[in-house]
Amino acid sequence: MTHIPVDHAVDPARVPDAPLVAPGARGGLVDVFRRRYLLKLLVRKEIQARYSGSFLGMFWSYVQPAARFAVYFFVMGYILALHKNVEMFGIHVFAGLVFVHYFTETFGAGTRSIVRNKAIVKKMSMPREMFPVASMMVSAFHVVPGLVILTVAGLAVGWTPDPVGLAAGLLGFAIVGVWGTAVALLFSAANVFFRDFANIVSTLTIFVTFSCPMIYPYSMVDDRFGAAAQFYLLNPVAEAVLLNQRFFWVGATPDPEATIAEHMPDNLFALGFAHLGVALVVLVVAQLVFARLEDKFAERL
């Protein structure tokens, strides 16, 4: 029988009184934000990779949205004179385009994020949810130039911001961010097992632009479909687009109250909060599905 020397014995008073945690226990999305330093590194890596080797660097994130805005504002709004009954048509379109681009980029980049970072996934112990979340944050970073351009253009044409409009814009931003993260979690996990999901997402995002009231006003949908137009608003991205138009476009028109009455649904905010609530539930479900599948990521990658 082996005896432990007295001076090497364990002192019970020095043993920490802490609950035992199973090896590899994961905290999911909560753990992602506990390790903010890793998340920050991933976001910085994604942004730097996008502009690597570029002379103008991040300046391109302003040039390209500005070029798109100019096309919509002058070509579609004045030369082609689309929707003559929609005042400030360029701002109407671009206010929607900013959020549509935010969603499609989060959805697409998030779906590919696990496979694209497979070397890190296989070698490092870290919350795998971090990759889709990082994609969402990079996409949010690239929303900023579009919002700056909208603000400058709006002020140039007499845009008058108001607190209700600001609340609408923030609500729309939250809806897109939460929904984008939720679907990115689900599809990023599925894409590990079947690479077809990346192509499915690319195809789905083609339809997003035309399923939102951007190149046409919501009032056109309401006129054509009547009471059935409420089903159109079950699309969370369409709802987010309307909320952002309430912020930027409505205040840029000569008579904001008349614009709201003609082109905005009566239950805009109620639908917005409902969409945000559903998005949070879907995010929880997506997290649970992701957690069930992630143990097999390494072997499938």
C-alpha positions as CSV (number, residue, x, y, z in Angstrom):
1,M,0.0,0.0,0.0
2,T,1.4,3.4,-1.1
3,H,1.5,6.2,1.5
4,I,1.3,9.8,0.5
5,P,3.9,12.0,2.3
6,V,2.3,14.5,4.6
7,D,3.8,17.5,2.9
8,H,2.4,16.3,-0.5
9,A,-1.1,15.5,0.8
10,V,-4.0,17.6,-0.6
11,D,-5.3,20.3,1.7
12,P,-9.1,20.2,1.5
13,A,-9.2,23.9,2.3
14,R,-7.4,24.6,-1.0
15,V,-9.7,22.6,-3.2
16,P,-12.1,25.1,-4.9
17,D,-15.8,24.5,-4.2
18,A,-17.1,24.7,-7.8
19,P,-19.5,22.5,-9.8
20,L,-17.9,19.9,-12.1
21,V,-18.4,20.7,-15.8
22,A,-18.3,18.0,-18.4
23,P,-15.4,18.2,-20.8
24,G,-16.4,20.0,-24.0
25,A,-19.5,21.4,-22.5
26,R,-20.8,24.2,-24.8
27,G,-22.8,27.3,-24.0
28,G,-23.9,28.0,-27.6
29,L,-24.5,31.6,-28.6
30,V,-24.0,32.7,-25.0
31,D,-20.5,31.2,-25.1
32,V,-19.8,33.1,-28.4
33,F,-20.3,36.5,-26.7
34,R,-18.4,35.4,-23.6
35,R,-15.4,35.0,-25.9
36,R,-15.8,38.4,-27.5
37,Y,-12.0,38.6,-28.2
38,L,-12.2,35.6,-30.5
39,L,-15.3,37.0,-32.2
40,K,-13.6,40.3,-32.7
41,L,-10.6,38.5,-34.3
42,L,-12.8,36.6,-36.7
43,V,-14.7,39.7,-37.7
44,R,-11.4,41.6,-38.3
45,K,-10.0,38.7,-40.3
46,E,-13.0,38.6,-42.6
47,I,-13.0,42.4,-43.2
48,Q,-9.2,42.5,-43.8
49,A,-9.4,39.5,-46.2
50,R,-12.1,41.3,-48.2
51,Y,-9.9,44.3,-48.8
52,S,-6.5,42.6,-48.9
53,G,-4.3,43.8,-51.8
54,S,-6.7,46.7,-52.5
55,F,-5.3,50.2,-53.0
56,L,-8.4,52.0,-51.9
57,G,-9.2,49.4,-49.2
58,M,-12.4,50.1,-47.2
59,F,-13.1,53.1,-49.4
60,W,-14.7,50.7,-51.8
61,S,-17.4,49.9,-49.3
62,Y,-18.6,53.5,-49.9
63,V,-17.9,53.7,-53.6
64,Q,-20.0,50.7,-54.6
65,P,-23.2,51.6,-52.6
66,A,-22.9,55.2,-53.9
67,A,-22.8,53.9,-57.5
68,R,-25.8,51.8,-56.9
69,F,-27.7,54.7,-55.3
70,A,-26.8,56.9,-58.2
71,V,-28.2,54.3,-60.7
72,Y,-31.5,54.0,-58.8
73,F,-31.8,57.7,-58.1
74,F,-31.1,59.1,-61.5
75,V,-31.6,56.3,-64.0
76,M,-34.7,54.6,-62.5
77,G,-36.1,57.7,-60.8
78,Y,-35.6,60.3,-63.5
79,I,-34.5,58.9,-66.8
80,L,-36.9,55.8,-66.8
81,A,-39.3,57.7,-64.5
82,L,-40.5,54.5,-62.9
83,H,-43.3,54.8,-60.4
84,K,-44.1,58.5,-61.0
85,N,-46.6,58.3,-58.2
86,V,-43.7,57.4,-55.7
87,E,-41.9,60.5,-54.6
88,M,-38.2,60.3,-54.0
89,F,-38.2,56.9,-55.7
90,G,-34.4,56.5,-55.5
91,I,-34.4,56.8,-51.7
92,H,-37.4,54.4,-51.5
93,V,-35.5,51.8,-53.4
94,F,-32.1,52.2,-51.7
95,A,-33.7,52.2,-48.2
96,G,-34.9,48.7,-49.0
97,L,-31.8,47.6,-50.8
98,V,-29.6,48.3,-47.8
99,F,-31.6,45.8,-45.6
100,V,-32.1,43.3,-48.4
101,H,-28.3,43.3,-48.9
102,Y,-27.8,42.9,-45.2
103,F,-30.0,39.8,-45.1
104,T,-28.7,38.1,-48.2
105,E,-25.1,38.6,-47.3
106,T,-25.6,37.3,-43.8
107,F,-27.6,34.3,-45.1
108,G,-25.1,33.5,-47.9
109,A,-21.8,34.1,-46.0
110,G,-23.2,32.5,-42.9
111,T,-24.2,29.3,-44.7
112,R,-20.6,29.0,-46.1
113,S,-18.9,30.0,-42.9
114,I,-18.3,26.6,-41.3
115,V,-17.0,25.0,-44.5
116,R,-14.9,28.0,-45.3
117,N,-13.2,27.9,-41.9
118,K,-12.9,24.1,-41.8
119,A,-9.2,24.2,-40.9
120,I,-10.0,26.2,-37.7
121,V,-13.1,24.1,-36.9
122,K,-11.0,20.9,-37.0
123,K,-8.1,22.2,-35.0
124,M,-9.4,24.6,-32.4
125,S,-11.9,24.1,-29.6
126,M,-14.2,27.0,-29.8
127,P,-18.0,27.6,-30.2
128,R,-18.7,26.8,-33.9
129,E,-21.7,29.2,-33.7
130,M,-19.0,31.9,-33.8
131,F,-18.6,31.6,-37.5
132,P,-22.2,32.4,-38.6
133,V,-22.4,35.1,-36.0
134,A,-19.1,36.7,-37.3
135,S,-20.6,36.6,-40.8
136,M,-23.7,38.5,-39.5
137,M,-21.5,41.1,-37.9
138,V,-19.3,41.6,-41.0
139,S,-22.5,42.1,-43.0
140,A,-23.7,44.6,-40.4
141,F,-20.4,46.4,-40.7
142,H,-21.0,46.8,-44.5
143,V,-24.5,48.2,-43.9
144,V,-23.0,51.3,-42.4
145,P,-21.8,52.9,-45.7
146,G,-25.2,52.4,-47.2
147,L,-26.9,54.1,-44.2
148,V,-24.3,57.0,-44.4
149,I,-25.2,57.5,-48.1
150,L,-28.9,57.4,-47.3
151,T,-28.4,59.9,-44.6
152,V,-26.4,62.3,-46.8
153,A,-28.8,62.0,-49.7
154,G,-31.8,62.4,-47.5
155,L,-30.5,65.5,-45.9
156,A,-29.7,66.9,-49.3
157,V,-33.3,66.6,-50.4
158,G,-34.8,67.8,-47.1
159,W,-35.2,64.6,-45.1
160,T,-36.6,65.3,-41.7
161,P,-35.8,62.4,-39.3
162,D,-38.2,61.8,-36.4
163,P,-38.1,59.6,-33.2
164,V,-40.8,57.2,-34.5
165,G,-38.9,56.7,-37.8
166,L,-35.7,56.0,-35.9
167,A,-37.5,53.4,-33.8
168,A,-38.8,51.8,-37.0
169,G,-35.3,51.7,-38.5
170,L,-33.8,50.1,-35.4
171,L,-36.6,47.5,-35.2
172,G,-36.1,46.7,-38.9
173,F,-32.3,46.3,-38.4
174,A,-32.9,43.9,-35.4
175,I,-35.4,41.8,-37.4
176,V,-32.9,41.3,-40.3
177,G,-30.0,40.6,-37.9
178,V,-31.8,38.0,-35.8
179,W,-33.5,36.3,-38.8
180,G,-30.3,36.3,-40.8
181,T,-28.3,34.7,-37.9
182,A,-31.0,32.1,-37.3
183,V,-31.2,30.9,-40.9
184,A,-27.4,31.1,-41.2
185,L,-27.0,28.8,-38.2
186,L,-29.4,26.2,-39.7
187,F,-28.0,26.3,-43.2
188,S,-24.3,26.4,-42.1
189,A,-24.9,23.2,-40.3
190,A,-26.7,21.6,-43.2
191,N,-24.0,22.8,-45.6
192,V,-21.4,20.7,-43.8
193,F,-23.3,17.5,-44.7
194,F,-24.6,18.6,-48.1
195,R,-22.7,21.3,-50.0
196,D,-25.8,21.8,-52.2
197,F,-27.2,24.0,-49.5
198,A,-24.8,26.8,-50.5
199,N,-26.3,26.8,-54.0
200,I,-29.8,26.5,-52.6
201,V,-29.2,29.7,-50.6
202,S,-27.8,31.5,-53.6
203,T,-30.9,30.7,-55.5
204,L,-33.3,31.7,-52.7
205,T,-31.6,35.1,-52.3
206,I,-32.5,35.9,-56.0
207,F,-36.1,36.0,-55.0
208,V,-35.7,38.1,-51.9
209,T,-35.2,41.3,-53.9
210,F,-38.6,40.9,-55.7
211,S,-40.4,39.7,-52.6
212,C,-39.8,43.1,-50.9
213,P,-41.4,46.5,-51.7
214,M,-38.3,48.1,-53.2
215,I,-38.8,48.6,-56.9
216,Y,-42.5,48.9,-56.3
217,P,-44.4,50.4,-53.3
218,Y,-46.3,48.4,-50.8
219,S,-49.5,50.3,-51.8
220,M,-49.3,48.5,-55.2
221,V,-49.5,45.1,-53.4
222,D,-52.3,46.4,-51.3
223,D,-54.3,47.7,-54.3
224,R,-53.8,44.4,-56.3
225,F,-54.5,41.9,-53.5
226,G,-56.6,43.8,-50.9
227,A,-57.0,41.9,-47.6
228,A,-54.7,39.1,-48.9
229,A,-51.8,41.7,-48.9
230,Q,-51.4,40.9,-45.2
231,F,-49.9,37.5,-46.2
232,Y,-47.2,39.5,-48.1
233,L,-46.2,41.0,-44.8
234,L,-45.5,37.6,-43.3
235,N,-42.1,38.0,-45.1
236,P,-39.8,39.4,-42.3
237,V,-37.5,41.0,-44.8
238,A,-40.4,42.8,-46.5
239,E,-41.5,44.1,-43.1
240,A,-37.9,45.2,-42.3
241,V,-37.7,47.1,-45.6
242,L,-41.0,48.9,-44.8
243,L,-39.6,49.9,-41.4
244,N,-36.4,51.3,-42.9
245,Q,-38.5,53.1,-45.5
246,R,-40.5,54.6,-42.7
247,F,-37.3,56.0,-41.3
248,F,-35.5,57.3,-44.4
249,W,-38.0,57.6,-47.2
250,V,-41.1,58.9,-45.5
251,G,-39.2,61.8,-43.9
252,A,-37.8,62.7,-47.3
253,T,-41.2,63.2,-49.0
254,P,-42.9,66.6,-49.0
255,D,-45.9,65.3,-47.0
256,P,-44.8,62.5,-44.6
257,E,-48.3,62.0,-43.2
258,A,-49.8,61.6,-46.6
259,T,-47.0,59.1,-47.6
260,I,-47.7,57.0,-44.4
261,A,-51.4,57.0,-45.1
262,E,-51.0,55.9,-48.8
263,H,-48.0,53.6,-48.7
264,M,-47.5,52.2,-45.2
265,P,-49.6,49.4,-43.6
266,D,-51.6,50.4,-40.5
267,N,-50.1,47.7,-38.3
268,L,-46.5,48.3,-39.3
269,F,-45.1,48.3,-35.7
270,A,-47.3,45.5,-34.4
271,L,-46.1,43.3,-37.3
272,G,-42.5,44.3,-36.7
273,F,-42.5,43.3,-33.0
274,A,-44.3,40.0,-33.9
275,H,-41.6,39.3,-36.5
276,L,-38.9,40.0,-34.0
277,G,-40.5,37.7,-31.4
278,V,-40.8,34.9,-34.0
279,A,-37.2,35.5,-35.1
280,L,-36.0,35.0,-31.5
281,V,-37.9,31.7,-31.2
282,V,-36.4,30.5,-34.5
283,L,-33.0,31.5,-33.3
284,V,-33.3,29.3,-30.2
285,V,-34.5,26.4,-32.3
286,A,-31.7,27.0,-34.8
287,Q,-29.2,26.9,-31.9
288,L,-30.6,23.6,-30.6
289,V,-30.4,22.0,-34.1
290,F,-26.9,23.4,-34.6
291,A,-25.8,21.9,-31.2
292,R,-27.1,18.5,-32.1
293,L,-25.2,18.4,-35.4
294,E,-21.9,20.1,-34.6
295,D,-20.3,17.0,-33.0
296,K,-20.1,15.5,-36.5
297,F,-18.7,18.6,-38.2
298,A,-15.0,17.5,-37.9
299,E,-15.5,14.1,-39.5
300,R,-17.6,15.5,-42.3
301,L,-15.2,18.3,-43.1
